[in-house]
């Protein structure tokens, strides 16, 4: 059984999973699918072709699944898929995709999206991602697993942020960020590794030492940034360093933030 407040509007066609709670003055559109145990606090709008995974909680005044903020959007059928056990706080906005961007905005599991943050069209957001208050993730961005984006940040469209990277507060990120990188500053610069995050996830000392050495080679080695990364790939035995190598050599629409 689900609990739906009498003042909420659930339009015909919406699929409401077992054990959902829909609070006062919420609006659920006709193409919405809520998984088991989803909770909408008061005054939440979930619309569009939107799927919300099990046990996700959405707080007041969030708007999830509205059309993209893109002048090229002409009303085509696109989607938003949000995974399980996310916490989506007050005034968060997440938009559906666009035809030119693949048609799907996707958010993984176990994320925390703090008050006022924005996930734009066609973004691909991994698992356990944290986006802090009033930060904006632009269209077509990729945030891999375990990324943390600090408060009042802006991430430029098409930017990729590798697994485990952390973006300090008040940063503008205009280029790709390597896995486990640390970015800070008004015009974000790659300023080191996310050592705190690595230790919290139980990464061993040998891998952290290898990552430190790899970062120094990327910062001070000879040749172009991609050339240094390729040489790392030929020398390393660490899976974590290999992750950085694969990220860099995969190519980029925005180039890379490189060590200062």
Beta strands, then each sheet from edge to edge (+ up, - down):
strand 1: 3-4
strand 2: 9-10
strand 3: 15-16
strand 4: 21-22
strand 5: 27-28
strand 6: 33-34
strand 7: 39-40
strand 8: 45-46
strand 9: 49-52
strand 10: 57-58
strand 11: 63-66
strand 12: 79-82
strand 13: 87-88
strand 14: 93-95
strand 15: 104-107
strand 16: 112-113
strand 17: 118-119
strand 18: 124-125
strand 19: 130-131
strand 20: 136-137
strand 21: 142-143
strand 22: 148-149
strand 23: 154-155
strand 24: 160-161
strand 25: 166-167
strand 26: 172-173
strand 27: 181-184
strand 28: 189-193
sheet 1: 1+ 4+ 7+ 10+ 13+ 16+ 19+ 22+ 25+ 27+ 28-
sheet 2: 2+ 5+ 8+ 11+ 14+ 17+ 20+ 23+ 26+
sheet 3: 3+ 6+ 9+ 12+ 15+ 18+ 21+ 24+
end
